[in-house]
């Protein structure tokens, strides 16, 4: 339950981080940051985060949580590949992405 809430908070932080840097001057290629924003919107990361937080607020719902985490992992794969291909411009996002990947993998192993 705590891990699911922690994961949802990290998803929300990742979405906010992308939006913040898409509007700012830190990323030299605005189109690349915009593409990340489109990935996040396409895979509905905000909805996944709010649902994870909502359903695990009081009690652990394993089936629905694992379903949402699976959806998240399907969305993280193309984002990770995109950041890896354009690492020189998007390296700022790699740390937060790594955190999300490792947190989502922790549900698979049952740690």
C-alpha positions, -999 to 999 in steps of 0.1 A, spaced: 0 0 0 27 25 9 48 16 -22 17 22 -44 12 56 -28 49 64 -32 48 53 -68 18 75 -74 35 105 -59 66 99 -80 44 97 -112 28 130 -103 63 145 -97 75 132 -131 45 147 -150 50 181 -132 88 179 -140 81 173 -177 56 201 -179 79 225 -160 109 219 -182 88 219 -214 78 255 -206 113 265 -193 146 271 -210 166 242 -196 159 217 -225 176 231 -257 152 212 -280 116 222 -272 102 196 -296 119 168 -275 104 180 -243 70 184 -260 73 148 -273 78 137 -237 47 156 -227 28 139 -255 40 105 -243 28 112 -207 -6 124 -220 -10 94 -243 -3 69 -216 -24 88 -191 2 90 -164 -18 116 -144 -49 93 -143 -28 63 -133 -12 83 -105 -45 96 -91 -62 62 -94 -32 45 -76 -34 70 -48 -72 68 -46 -76 30 -45 -47 25 -20 -55 53 3 -71 32 30 -66 -4 19 -43 -24 -6 -62 -34 -37 -37 -58 -53 -55 -67 -85 -64 -31 -96 -30 -18 -84 -11 -43 -104 -32 -36 -135 -25 1 -132 12 -5 -126 13 -27 -157 -3 2 -177 24 25 -163 52 1 -173 38 -1 -208 40 37 -210 75 39 -195 91 16 -221 88 40 -251 97 70 -229 128 52 -217 137 44 -253 131 80 -264 152 94 -235 180 69 -243 181 78 -279 182 115 -272 202 113 -239 224 144 -246 193 166 -247 171 148 -222 195 135 -196 176 156 -169 147 133 -171 166 100 -168 169 101 -130 132 105 -124 125 79 -151 149 54 -134 131 60 -101 97 52 -117 111 21 -134 126 7 -102 96 14 -81 73 -3 -106 96 -33 -108 95 -37 -70 59 -48 -74 69 -75 -98 94 -91 -74 72 -86 -43 99 -70 -23 
